[in-house]
């Protein structure tokens, strides 16, 4: 759900932030991490897929009515029996 999406985004950010924290300014790792973090943030901002995932997490589809759920279950209403 929403927590999973936020956690994943946070993990990616933390990776770049740690690279900058543990490598001094001017170091190529620090510089690449800063640049890639900027690219990542722009992509997250633009990403329709992330927006859809967050929307699904915040607004899950309603559960089907009990009769529809029973019919869709293996061996439910209308299922073929025997062989």
Secondary structure as UniProt FT lines:
FT   HELIX           2..22
FT   TURN            25..26
FT   HELIX           28..46
FT   HELIX           48..58
FT   HELIX           66..72
FT   TURN            74..75
FT   TURN            77..78
//
